[in-house]
Amino acid sequence: MRSRIHNKMCCSRALLTGWALLLVQLLCLEAVPISIDKTKVKVPEKTPEEPPASVDTGLHYDRYLREVIDFLEKDQHFREKLHNTDMEDIKQGKLAKELDFVSHHVRTKLDELKRQEVNRLRTLIKAKQDIEGDRTVDHQALLKQFEYLNHMNPHTFEVDDLDRLIKSATKDLENYDKERHEEFKKYEMMKEHDRREHLKTLDDDDRKKEEEHYEEMRKKHADHPKVNHPGSQNQLKEVWEEADGLDPEDFDPKTFFNLHDTNGDGFFDEQELEALFTKELEKIYDPTNEEDDMVEMEEERLRMREHVMNEVDSNKDRLVSLDEFLVATKKKEFLEPDSWETLEQNQVYTDEEMKEFEEHLTQQEQDLNQKAVDLQKQREELEKQQEQLNAQKMELQQAVEHMERLRSQKVDPPPEVHIEGNAIPEINAVDNQLHFEQDAQAPGHQPLPQDPQHTSQEHHEQQNQDLPQQGLPQTHQDLPPGHQEVAQGQHNLP
């Protein structure tokens, strides 16, 4: 029946093609040529079809890897060698030697790509050094991460660069899934650790309720429809029927392959394979359910893809060709597979691994606490030093202010004496002694009468003129009118 359906499909395609060719010929025969000024006609620009996007490998040099491959495939000689070379020969470096035969334009572009990648790595190393500060950088570890480049020659792309790139990418991709499994194991152990720590904070009744709820969620998650063996006939037929909307009785492996080879390169890559398992995963996981963890769903998808790759990918190039796929559909495992054990049926970690993980967390917590104590001490010491600096700053400021005050006092003139009304200015003992000595030297000397109309300024000028003549201060001349007699009487007292 399948052969009849396939023959019908081929016949119908041939008839449609024949009718299309006949229609084109008729149009060409009946069309009347029209003279058109081609200078005024805008020819629509043909937009070249973009090739299917390359799949992200997850490597930190993925962009560099894809750009090198894209440019090498533009060279016809290298492209033919690439398609005709076995994966083992590629791993051994036989393909890299073909680089000597590519065109000059491609080699020039590869040189430019390498220089850009070297500059990118130098920027990353500089950023790492800036982040780590005074800590020494392990240059050997850095160079080990960048083995895909020949650092001794940062300017040109040589055979050694292609050989390094192929070997590094192959090795890193083989370890990529292993690293993802390790990350998932740590995720599951951390989740269990957090659950146990949460139980310690509860009383007996709440702890019992929490344990019952946990067991209920586990049972609810395990209650799901049967999961087909990944890559089996039943699993692919479900995709054929539910995703493609086709009759399961008309299932054809070759047609199925062409339908799901989304980029049309003639291979199933890892992402295209993982897309085939979506229907199976939807039986187990629902993002709206509390008991379903989407991180676990992605781990289940990875397990399914690895299983199919191990069974179907015969040359281990991490790609499934059409021939490999058709060969696998004829095996007994494809028609009568074993039951598939889901993730909840397989313990991800052992009790010993969980114990080591918790001990590691405890040690990390102790280290963090010690660092926190050290940082607190450093903070207190810095605050103490800041207080001392503030005190020294205050003392220095006070000293500067004191010096400014002293400087201002030396510059200011002496204060003037102001006499108000009939007040008699205070005469100190030195002035009295000088007046008595003057009276003793010149007996009978009488002070000249003062003109009451003289101003205070004139008295001062007269006093200044008499001082060099007599050598003695004439303080009585500074008195206001009417007070001279009183002062003179004081001198005449016996």
C-alpha positions as CSV (number, residue, x, y, z in Angstrom):
1,M,0.0,0.0,0.0
2,R,2.8,2.4,0.9
3,S,4.5,1.8,-2.5
4,R,1.2,2.5,-4.3
5,I,0.7,5.8,-2.4
6,H,4.3,6.7,-3.1
7,N,3.9,6.0,-6.8
8,K,0.7,8.0,-7.0
9,M,2.5,10.9,-5.4
10,C,5.3,10.7,-7.9
11,C,2.9,10.5,-10.8
12,S,0.9,13.5,-9.6
13,R,4.1,15.5,-9.2
14,A,5.2,14.6,-12.8
15,L,1.9,15.5,-14.3
16,L,1.9,18.9,-12.5
17,T,5.4,19.6,-13.7
18,G,4.4,18.7,-17.3
19,W,1.4,20.9,-17.2
20,A,3.5,23.8,-15.9
21,L,6.0,23.5,-18.7
22,L,3.3,23.3,-21.3
23,L,1.7,26.4,-19.9
24,V,5.0,28.3,-20.0
25,Q,5.5,27.3,-23.7
26,L,2.1,28.5,-24.7
27,L,2.6,31.8,-23.0
28,C,5.9,32.3,-24.8
29,L,4.4,31.4,-28.2
30,E,1.3,33.7,-27.9
31,A,2.9,36.7,-26.3
32,V,3.4,39.7,-28.6
33,P,6.7,41.5,-28.2
34,I,6.3,45.1,-27.2
35,S,9.0,47.7,-27.6
36,I,9.8,49.1,-24.2
37,D,12.3,51.7,-23.2
38,K,14.5,49.7,-20.9
39,T,16.1,52.9,-19.5
40,K,12.7,53.8,-17.9
41,V,11.8,50.5,-16.6
42,K,12.9,49.7,-13.0
43,V,14.1,46.1,-12.8
44,P,13.1,44.8,-9.4
45,E,16.1,43.8,-7.4
46,K,16.4,40.1,-6.7
47,T,17.0,39.5,-3.1
48,P,19.2,36.5,-2.7
49,E,17.9,33.8,-0.5
50,E,19.6,33.7,2.8
51,P,21.1,30.4,3.7
52,P,19.7,28.7,6.8
53,A,21.2,30.1,10.0
54,S,23.9,27.9,11.5
55,V,23.0,26.3,14.8
56,D,24.6,27.7,17.9
57,T,27.0,25.2,19.3
58,G,27.2,26.8,22.7
59,L,30.9,27.2,22.5
60,H,32.5,30.5,23.6
61,Y,34.1,30.7,20.1
62,D,31.0,29.7,18.3
63,R,30.8,32.8,16.1
64,Y,34.4,32.5,15.0
65,L,33.9,28.8,14.2
66,R,30.7,29.5,12.1
67,E,32.4,32.4,10.2
68,V,35.4,30.2,9.3
69,I,33.2,27.4,8.1
70,D,30.9,29.7,6.1
71,F,33.9,31.2,4.2
72,L,35.5,27.9,3.6
73,E,32.3,26.5,2.1
74,K,32.3,29.4,-0.4
75,D,35.4,27.8,-2.0
76,Q,34.2,25.1,-4.4
77,H,37.3,22.9,-4.0
78,F,37.1,22.9,-0.2
79,R,33.4,22.4,-0.2
80,E,33.7,19.2,-2.3
81,K,36.5,17.9,0.0
82,L,34.4,18.7,3.1
83,H,31.4,16.7,1.8
84,N,33.5,13.7,0.7
85,T,35.7,13.5,3.8
86,D,35.0,11.0,6.6
87,M,34.6,12.4,10.2
88,E,37.6,10.4,11.4
89,D,39.8,11.9,8.7
90,I,38.5,15.4,9.7
91,K,39.5,14.7,13.3
92,Q,42.9,13.5,12.3
93,G,43.6,16.8,10.5
94,K,43.5,15.5,6.9
95,L,40.9,18.1,5.9
96,A,43.0,21.0,7.2
97,K,45.7,20.3,4.6
98,E,43.2,21.3,1.9
99,L,43.5,24.9,3.1
100,D,46.5,25.4,0.9
101,F,44.3,25.0,-2.2
102,V,41.6,27.5,-1.4
103,S,41.4,30.8,-3.3
104,H,43.3,33.9,-2.3
105,H,40.2,35.9,-1.5
106,V,39.1,33.2,1.1
107,R,42.5,33.1,2.7
108,T,42.6,36.9,3.0
109,K,39.2,36.9,4.7
110,L,40.3,34.1,7.1
111,D,43.3,36.2,8.0
112,E,41.0,39.0,8.9
113,L,38.7,36.8,10.9
114,K,41.7,35.5,12.9
115,R,43.0,39.0,13.7
116,Q,39.5,40.0,14.9
117,E,39.3,36.9,17.1
118,V,42.8,37.5,18.6
119,N,41.8,41.1,19.4
120,R,38.7,39.8,21.1
121,L,40.6,37.4,23.2
122,R,43.1,40.1,24.2
123,T,40.2,42.3,25.3
124,L,38.8,39.4,27.4
125,I,42.1,38.7,29.0
126,K,42.6,42.5,29.8
127,A,39.1,42.6,31.3
128,K,39.8,39.5,33.4
129,Q,43.0,41.1,34.8
130,D,41.1,44.3,35.6
131,I,38.4,42.4,37.5
132,E,40.9,40.3,39.5
133,G,43.0,43.3,40.3
134,D,46.2,42.4,42.2
135,R,45.6,38.6,42.0
136,T,47.9,36.8,39.6
137,V,46.3,35.5,36.4
138,D,46.9,31.9,35.4
139,H,48.1,32.4,31.9
140,Q,48.5,28.7,31.2
141,A,44.8,28.1,32.1
142,L,43.8,31.0,29.8
143,L,45.9,29.6,26.9
144,K,44.3,26.2,27.4
145,Q,40.8,27.8,26.9
146,F,42.1,29.3,23.7
147,E,43.7,26.3,22.1
148,Y,41.7,26.7,18.9
149,L,44.1,29.5,17.9
150,N,47.8,29.6,17.2
151,H,48.9,32.6,19.3
152,M,52.4,32.5,18.0
153,N,51.1,33.8,14.7
154,P,48.3,36.3,15.3
155,H,48.2,37.7,11.8
156,T,47.5,35.0,9.3
157,F,45.2,31.9,9.2
158,E,47.3,28.8,8.4
159,V,46.8,25.1,8.2
160,D,47.6,24.8,11.9
161,D,44.8,27.2,12.8
162,L,42.2,25.1,10.9
163,D,43.6,21.9,12.5
164,R,43.4,23.4,16.0
165,L,39.9,24.8,15.4
166,I,38.6,21.4,14.2
167,K,40.1,19.4,17.0
168,S,39.1,21.9,19.7
169,A,35.5,22.2,18.5
170,T,35.2,18.4,18.3
171,K,36.6,17.9,21.8
172,D,34.6,20.7,23.3
173,L,31.4,19.6,21.8
174,E,31.9,16.1,23.1
175,N,32.3,17.5,26.6
176,Y,29.5,20.0,26.2
177,D,26.7,17.5,27.0
178,K,28.7,16.1,30.0
179,E,29.1,19.6,31.4
180,R,25.3,20.2,31.0
181,H,24.6,16.9,32.9
182,E,26.9,18.0,35.7
183,E,25.2,21.4,36.0
184,F,21.8,19.7,36.2
185,K,23.0,17.4,38.9
186,K,24.2,20.4,41.0
187,Y,20.8,22.0,40.4
188,E,18.9,18.9,41.7
189,M,21.1,18.6,44.7
190,M,20.8,22.3,45.5
191,K,17.0,22.0,45.3
192,E,17.0,19.0,47.7
193,H,19.4,20.9,50.0
194,D,17.1,23.9,50.1
195,R,14.1,21.7,50.8
196,R,15.8,20.0,53.8
197,E,16.9,23.4,55.2
198,H,13.4,24.6,54.9
199,L,12.1,21.6,56.9
200,K,14.5,22.5,59.7
201,T,12.8,25.8,60.2
202,L,9.3,24.2,60.7
203,D,7.8,22.7,63.8
204,D,6.6,19.1,63.8
205,D,3.1,19.7,62.5
206,D,4.2,21.9,59.6
207,R,7.1,19.6,58.8
208,K,4.7,16.7,58.5
209,K,2.4,18.7,56.2
210,E,5.3,19.7,54.1
211,E,6.5,16.2,53.7
212,E,3.0,15.0,52.7
213,H,2.7,17.7,50.1
214,Y,6.1,16.8,48.7
215,E,5.1,13.2,48.2
216,E,1.8,14.2,46.7
217,M,3.6,16.3,44.1
218,R,6.0,13.5,43.2
219,K,3.1,11.1,42.7
220,K,1.2,13.6,40.6
221,H,4.2,14.3,38.4
222,A,4.7,10.6,37.8
223,D,1.1,10.1,36.7
224,H,1.3,10.8,33.0
225,P,0.6,9.0,29.7
226,K,3.1,6.5,28.4
227,V,6.2,8.0,26.9
228,N,7.3,6.4,23.6
229,H,10.9,5.3,23.1
230,P,12.7,8.2,21.5
231,G,13.4,7.6,17.8
232,S,11.1,4.6,17.6
233,Q,8.4,4.1,15.0
234,N,5.6,4.9,17.4
235,Q,7.2,8.1,18.5
236,L,7.8,9.3,15.0
237,K,4.3,8.3,13.9
238,E,2.8,10.5,16.7
239,V,4.8,13.5,15.4
240,W,3.7,12.6,11.8
241,E,0.0,12.5,12.9
242,E,-0.2,15.3,15.6
243,A,2.4,17.8,14.5
244,D,2.3,17.2,10.7
245,G,-1.4,16.4,10.5
246,L,-0.9,13.4,8.3
247,D,-2.4,9.9,8.3
248,P,-0.3,7.5,10.4
249,E,-1.0,4.8,7.9
250,D,0.8,6.8,5.3
251,F,4.0,7.2,7.4
252,D,7.0,7.3,5.2
253,P,10.5,7.7,6.8
254,K,12.0,9.6,3.8
255,T,9.1,12.1,3.7
256,F,9.3,12.5,7.4
257,F,13.0,13.3,7.2
258,N,12.5,15.9,4.5
259,L,9.6,17.5,6.5
260,H,11.7,18.0,9.6
261,D,15.0,18.9,8.0
262,T,14.1,22.5,8.6
263,N,17.3,24.0,7.2
264,G,17.3,21.7,4.2
265,D,20.9,20.7,4.5
266,G,20.2,17.0,4.3
267,F,21.0,16.3,7.9
268,F,19.3,16.2,11.3
269,D,21.4,18.3,13.6
270,E,21.0,18.2,17.4
271,Q,18.4,21.0,17.5
272,E,16.3,19.4,14.8
273,L,16.4,16.1,16.6
274,E,15.4,17.7,20.0
275,A,12.4,19.3,18.3
276,L,11.0,15.9,17.5
277,F,10.6,15.1,21.2
278,T,8.4,18.0,22.1
279,K,5.2,16.0,21.9
280,E,6.6,13.3,24.2
281,L,7.8,15.9,26.7
282,E,4.4,17.6,26.8
283,K,3.0,14.3,28.2
284,I,5.2,14.7,31.3
285,Y,5.7,18.5,31.8
286,D,3.3,21.4,31.9
287,P,4.7,24.8,32.8
288,T,1.4,25.6,34.6
289,N,1.7,22.7,37.1
290,E,3.4,23.1,40.4
291,E,4.9,19.6,40.3
292,D,6.6,20.0,36.9
293,D,10.0,21.6,36.6
294,M,11.0,23.0,33.2
295,V,14.7,22.6,34.0
296,E,14.1,18.9,34.3
297,M,12.2,18.9,31.0
298,E,15.3,20.3,29.2
299,E,17.4,17.6,30.8
300,E,14.9,15.0,29.6
301,R,15.1,16.4,26.1
302,L,18.9,16.2,26.2
303,R,18.8,12.5,27.3
304,M,16.4,11.7,24.5
305,R,18.6,13.3,21.9
306,E,21.8,11.6,23.2
307,H,20.0,8.3,23.0
308,V,19.0,8.7,19.4
309,M,22.4,10.0,18.4
310,N,24.1,7.0,19.9
311,E,21.8,4.6,18.0
312,V,21.6,6.4,14.7
313,D,24.7,8.5,14.2
314,S,27.0,5.7,12.9
315,N,30.0,7.9,11.9
316,K,29.8,10.0,15.1
317,D,29.8,13.4,13.4
318,R,27.0,14.6,15.6
319,L,24.7,14.7,12.6
320,V,22.1,12.3,11.3
321,S,22.2,11.9,7.5
322,L,19.2,10.6,5.4
323,D,21.0,7.3,4.8
324,E,21.7,6.9,8.6
325,F,18.1,7.7,9.3
326,L,16.7,5.2,6.8
327,V,19.1,2.4,8.0
328,A,17.9,3.0,11.6
329,T,14.2,2.7,10.6
330,K,14.9,-0.9,9.4
331,K,16.3,-2.1,12.7
332,K,14.4,-4.1,15.2
333,E,14.8,-1.4,17.9
334,F,12.9,0.9,15.7
335,L,9.9,-1.4,15.4
336,E,10.0,-3.0,18.8
337,P,11.8,-0.8,21.2
338,D,12.2,-1.2,24.9
339,S,10.2,1.0,27.3
340,W,11.7,4.4,28.1
341,E,12.6,5.3,31.7
342,T,11.9,8.9,32.4
343,L,13.9,11.2,34.5
344,E,11.9,10.6,37.7
345,Q,12.6,6.9,37.4
346,N,16.4,7.5,37.4
347,Q,18.1,8.9,40.5
348,V,20.3,11.8,39.3
349,Y,22.7,11.7,42.2
350,T,23.8,9.2,44.9
351,D,23.6,9.6,48.6
352,E,27.4,9.9,48.8
353,E,27.3,12.7,46.2
354,M,24.7,14.5,48.1
355,K,26.7,14.2,51.3
356,E,29.8,15.6,49.6
357,F,27.8,18.4,48.1
358,E,26.4,19.5,51.4
359,E,29.8,19.4,53.0
360,H,31.1,21.6,50.2
361,L,28.3,24.0,50.9
362,T,29.0,24.1,54.6
363,Q,32.7,24.8,53.9
364,Q,31.7,27.6,51.5
365,E,29.4,29.1,54.1
366,Q,32.2,29.0,56.7
367,D,34.6,30.7,54.2
368,L,32.0,33.4,53.5
369,N,31.4,34.0,57.2
370,Q,35.1,34.4,57.8
371,K,35.4,36.8,54.9
372,A,32.5,38.7,56.3
373,V,34.2,39.0,59.7
374,D,37.5,40.1,58.1
375,L,35.6,42.7,56.0
376,Q,33.9,44.0,59.2
377,K,37.3,44.3,60.9
378,Q,38.7,46.2,57.9
379,R,35.7,48.5,58.0
380,E,36.1,49.3,61.7
381,E,39.8,49.9,61.1
382,L,39.1,52.2,58.2
383,E,36.5,54.1,60.3
384,K,39.0,54.5,63.1
385,Q,41.6,55.8,60.7
386,Q,39.0,58.2,59.2
387,E,38.2,59.5,62.7
388,Q,41.9,60.2,63.3
389,L,42.2,61.9,60.0
390,N,39.2,64.1,60.8
391,A,40.7,65.0,64.2
392,Q,44.0,66.0,62.5
393,K,42.1,68.0,60.0
394,M,40.3,69.8,62.7
395,E,43.5,70.6,64.6
396,L,45.1,71.9,61.4
397,Q,42.1,74.1,60.7
398,Q,42.1,75.5,64.2
399,A,45.9,76.3,63.9
400,V,45.3,78.1,60.6
401,E,42.5,80.2,62.1
402,H,44.7,81.1,65.1
403,M,47.5,82.3,62.8
404,E,45.0,84.4,60.9
405,R,43.8,86.1,64.1
406,L,47.4,86.9,65.2
407,R,48.2,88.3,61.8
408,S,45.1,90.5,61.9
409,Q,46.0,91.8,65.4
410,K,49.4,93.1,64.2
411,V,48.0,95.0,61.4
412,D,45.2,96.8,63.3
413,P,46.0,100.5,64.6
414,P,45.9,101.2,68.3
415,P,42.4,102.3,69.6
416,E,41.7,106.1,69.9
417,V,40.7,107.8,73.2
418,H,37.4,109.6,73.1
419,I,36.4,112.2,75.8
420,E,32.7,112.8,76.3
421,G,31.3,115.9,78.2
422,N,33.2,117.0,81.3
423,A,34.8,113.7,82.1
424,I,38.4,113.9,83.3
425,P,40.6,111.3,81.6
426,E,42.4,109.1,84.0
427,I,46.0,110.1,84.5
428,N,48.3,107.3,85.4
429,A,51.1,107.5,87.9
430,V,53.8,108.0,85.3
431,D,52.1,111.2,84.1
432,N,51.8,112.5,87.7
433,Q,55.4,111.8,88.4
434,L,56.5,113.7,85.2
435,H,54.4,116.7,86.2
436,F,55.8,116.8,89.7
437,E,59.3,116.7,88.2
438,Q,58.5,119.5,85.8
439,D,57.1,121.6,88.7
440,A,60.3,121.0,90.8
441,Q,62.6,122.1,87.9
442,A,60.6,125.3,87.1
443,P,59.2,126.8,90.3
444,G,56.7,129.6,89.7
445,H,55.9,128.3,86.3
446,Q,52.3,129.0,85.4
447,P,50.5,127.4,82.5
448,L,49.4,129.8,79.8
449,P,45.7,130.5,79.8
450,Q,43.9,128.5,77.2
451,D,41.7,130.0,74.6
452,P,38.4,128.3,75.0
453,Q,37.8,128.7,71.2
454,H,40.7,126.4,70.3
455,T,39.5,123.0,69.0
456,S,40.7,119.7,70.3
457,Q,42.8,119.2,67.2
458,E,44.7,122.5,67.8
459,H,45.5,121.4,71.4
460,H,47.0,118.2,70.1
461,E,49.1,120.1,67.6
462,Q,50.3,122.5,70.3
463,Q,51.1,119.6,72.5
464,N,53.1,117.9,69.7
465,Q,55.1,121.1,69.2
466,D,55.9,121.6,72.9
467,L,57.1,118.0,73.5
468,P,60.4,118.4,71.7
469,Q,61.0,121.7,73.4
470,Q,60.4,120.7,77.0
471,G,61.0,116.9,76.7
472,L,57.8,116.4,78.9
473,P,54.2,115.6,78.0
474,Q,51.8,118.4,78.5
475,T,48.8,116.5,79.5
476,H,46.9,119.5,81.1
477,Q,46.7,121.2,77.8
478,D,44.5,118.5,76.5
479,L,41.8,119.2,79.2
480,P,38.7,121.0,78.2
481,P,38.3,124.7,79.1
482,G,37.4,125.3,82.8
483,H,39.4,122.3,84.0
484,Q,42.9,123.7,83.7
485,E,42.6,125.6,87.0
486,V,41.6,122.5,88.8
487,A,44.5,120.6,87.4
488,Q,46.9,123.6,88.2
489,G,45.6,123.7,91.7
490,Q,46.6,120.1,92.2
491,H,50.1,121.0,91.3
492,N,50.3,123.8,93.8
493,L,49.2,121.7,96.7
494,P,52.0,121.5,99.4
